[in-house]
Amino acid sequence: FFSSRRRHTRLQGDWSSDVCSSDLHSLRQMASDGLIKWLFRSAIGLSVLCFVCGVKTNLPPYYMFAIFLGLLAFATYQTAPHIRRAALALDSSNRTTARIEIAIDSWSDSQSFHAIVPVSPTLAWKFEFIPQGWKPSAGTVEAELCFIPGVEWPTLLITKEGIIHPRYEPKRSEEHTSELQSPCNLVCRLLL
């Protein structure tokens, strides 16, 4: 009756014990070099094959498949380093907690999720993410920020609802730090 997603795990004695073990396992599984390389190489290979078939047969569907698979390969190439870094951060001891802001942009048929993560009073990072297995709500939420050596931004955020990692390279966002630090400014901004 109850799914295995309801089983929780505790990460190295941290406060985020509500994170499902299946979320953490799937992150480690996605980060496996073999899986990401296989997906990238398969998409490139099939894209080239479809393009060659399109040239030989002059049928447009082959070209469309070639473009789609090329875009899939590009997206894999862009996202893979962030998935690997997030998996490395699971074992990191360099952690801190902060209140992060989640923003949701709605389109006619989809949504885009963004996180604004303050790491100091003068610096925050803004990035897009894809929630996996949970539906975030807009607003501020307490999160554990996990860092790895050699990377300025937090590579993994753990909230009570789920995990967050950047989809693309985060952007510096100095304008949001003071708003997140000051509850008065946050309330005023939410009322506008």
Phi, psi and omega per residue, in radians:
F1 nan -0.971 -3.141
F2 -1.498 2.396 -3.121
S3 -1.374 2.860 3.135
S4 -1.232 -0.228 3.116
R5 -1.147 -0.303 -3.123
R6 -1.450 -0.153 3.065
R7 -1.349 2.232 -3.082
H8 -1.839 2.799 3.095
T9 -2.319 2.674 3.099
R10 -1.823 2.246 -3.125
L11 -1.647 1.902 3.012
Q12 0.751 0.701 3.080
G13 1.291 0.344 -3.126
D14 -1.467 3.094 -3.085
W15 -1.432 -0.207 -2.972
S16 -1.594 0.915 -3.083
S17 -1.281 -0.127 -3.134
D18 -1.450 -0.064 3.118
V19 -1.252 2.287 -3.112
C20 -1.244 2.439 3.141
S21 -1.112 -0.519 3.128
S22 -1.177 -0.565 3.073
D23 -1.095 -0.781 -3.124
L24 -1.200 -0.692 3.121
H25 -1.135 -0.740 -3.137
S26 -1.162 -0.579 3.079
L27 -1.132 -0.795 3.105
R28 -1.095 -0.677 -3.130
Q29 -1.168 -0.751 3.111
M30 -1.110 -0.556 -3.072
A31 -1.380 -0.145 -3.129
S32 -1.050 2.242 -3.095
D33 -0.982 -0.669 -3.111
G34 -1.076 -0.766 -3.108
L35 -1.163 -0.810 -3.115
I36 -1.155 -0.768 3.108
K37 -1.102 -0.713 3.130
W38 -1.083 -0.803 3.140
L39 -1.074 -0.789 -3.131
F40 -1.103 -0.869 -3.114
R41 -1.139 -0.675 3.112
S42 -1.119 -0.772 -3.135
A43 -1.122 -0.742 3.102
I44 -1.106 -0.853 -3.119
G45 -1.046 -0.804 3.137
L46 -1.191 -0.588 3.084
S47 -1.091 -0.816 3.117
V48 -1.104 -0.761 3.134
L49 -1.049 -0.794 3.118
C50 -1.104 -0.685 3.125
F51 -1.116 -0.784 3.122
V52 -1.077 -0.746 3.093
C53 -1.089 -0.651 3.094
G54 -1.126 -0.707 3.116
V55 -1.151 -0.750 -3.096
K56 -1.231 -0.663 -3.059
T57 -1.767 -0.285 -3.089
N58 1.032 0.615 3.103
L59 -1.810 2.193 -3.094
P60 -1.035 -0.575 -3.133
P61 -1.021 -0.576 3.097
Y62 -1.100 -0.705 3.115
Y63 -1.144 -0.693 3.127
M64 -1.112 -0.765 3.093
F65 -1.106 -0.679 3.121
A66 -1.076 -0.752 3.129
I67 -1.152 -0.799 3.136
F68 -1.032 -0.829 -3.124
L69 -1.179 -0.585 3.048
G70 -1.117 -0.724 3.089
L71 -1.148 -0.669 3.080
L72 -1.082 -0.758 3.109
A73 -1.097 -0.732 3.127
F74 -1.120 -0.759 3.122
A75 -1.102 -0.693 3.092
T76 -1.102 -0.765 3.134
Y77 -1.078 -0.683 -3.127
Q78 -1.262 -0.669 -3.005
T79 -1.550 -0.511 -3.028
A80 -0.914 -0.798 -3.123
P81 -1.077 -0.593 -3.118
H82 -1.267 -0.599 3.078
I83 -1.178 -0.745 3.122
R84 -1.096 -0.768 3.139
R85 -1.105 -0.706 3.132
A86 -1.098 -0.700 3.113
A87 -1.154 -0.677 3.075
L88 -1.097 -0.631 -3.107
A89 -1.191 -0.367 3.093
L90 -1.018 -0.586 -3.118
D91 -1.689 0.049 -3.086
S92 -1.340 2.522 3.057
S93 -1.720 -0.066 3.122
N94 -1.514 1.570 -3.060
R95 -2.340 2.669 3.043
T96 -2.638 2.884 3.098
T97 -1.937 2.649 3.115
A98 -2.788 2.840 3.013
R99 -1.612 2.125 3.135
I100 -1.877 2.767 3.100
E101 -1.903 2.307 3.062
I102 -1.918 2.210 3.099
A103 -2.030 2.504 -3.130
I104 -2.180 2.142 3.029
D105 -1.761 2.156 -3.132
S106 -1.775 2.351 3.047
W107 -1.929 -3.135 -3.099
S108 -1.078 -0.623 -3.086
D109 -2.235 0.092 3.141
S110 -2.702 3.069 3.115
Q111 -2.280 2.635 3.084
S112 -2.097 2.267 -3.075
F113 -1.892 2.316 3.141
H114 -2.241 2.531 3.070
A115 -2.088 2.397 3.017
I116 -1.999 2.052 -2.962
V117 -2.083 1.856 3.093
P118 -1.344 2.265 3.101
V119 -1.965 -0.219 3.056
S120 -2.738 2.991 3.126
P121 -1.090 -0.341 -3.088
T122 -2.028 0.006 -3.078
L123 -2.425 2.330 3.013
A124 -2.361 2.749 3.084
W125 -1.991 2.418 3.119
K126 -2.105 2.293 3.113
F127 -2.660 2.766 3.058
E128 -1.542 2.555 3.075
F129 -2.488 2.796 3.065
I130 -1.990 2.012 3.112
P131 -1.207 2.387 -3.129
Q132 -2.057 1.871 3.086
G133 1.520 0.122 3.102
W134 -2.661 2.794 -3.103
K135 -2.029 1.785 -3.138
P136 -1.233 2.686 3.048
S137 -1.873 2.603 3.094
A138 -1.190 2.511 3.131
G139 2.310 -2.943 3.137
T140 -1.723 2.595 -3.120
V141 -2.580 2.577 3.080
E142 -1.307 2.354 -3.131
A143 -2.487 2.662 3.008
E144 -1.681 2.167 -3.125
L145 -1.676 2.208 -3.137
C146 -1.951 2.226 -3.111
F147 -1.987 2.688 2.997
I148 -2.201 2.701 -3.139
P149 -1.076 2.449 3.087
G150 1.539 -0.043 3.139
V151 -2.169 2.235 -3.070
E152 -1.237 -0.672 -3.033
W153 -1.610 2.816 3.041
P154 -1.208 2.251 -3.071
T155 -1.552 -0.209 3.124
L156 -2.608 2.364 3.046
L157 -2.059 2.297 3.124
I158 -2.037 2.050 3.071
T159 -1.924 3.012 3.112
K160 -1.164 -0.438 -3.107
E161 -1.511 -0.556 -3.084
G162 3.065 -2.996 -3.117
I163 -1.848 2.677 3.140
I164 -2.342 2.326 2.970
H165 -2.440 2.647 -3.096
P166 -1.079 2.460 3.039
R167 -1.426 -0.697 3.092
Y168 -2.245 3.103 -3.128
E169 -1.130 2.222 -3.122
P170 -1.118 2.711 3.098
K171 -1.896 2.504 3.042
R172 -1.173 2.486 -3.114
S173 -2.491 1.491 -3.134
E174 -1.255 -0.443 -3.058
E175 -1.201 -0.456 -3.069
H176 -1.557 -0.260 -3.025
T177 -1.134 -0.774 -3.113
S178 -1.164 -0.604 3.119
E179 -1.156 -0.705 3.139
L180 -1.246 -0.540 -3.112
Q181 -1.329 -0.505 -3.070
S182 -1.821 1.982 3.126
P183 -1.075 -0.599 -3.139
C184 -1.103 -0.818 3.132
N185 -1.131 -0.626 3.139
L186 -1.143 -0.773 3.130
V187 -1.109 -0.766 3.129
C188 -1.085 -0.713 -3.124
R189 -1.189 -0.670 3.125
L190 -1.191 -0.544 3.125
L191 -1.288 -0.450 3.131
L192 -1.310 nan nan
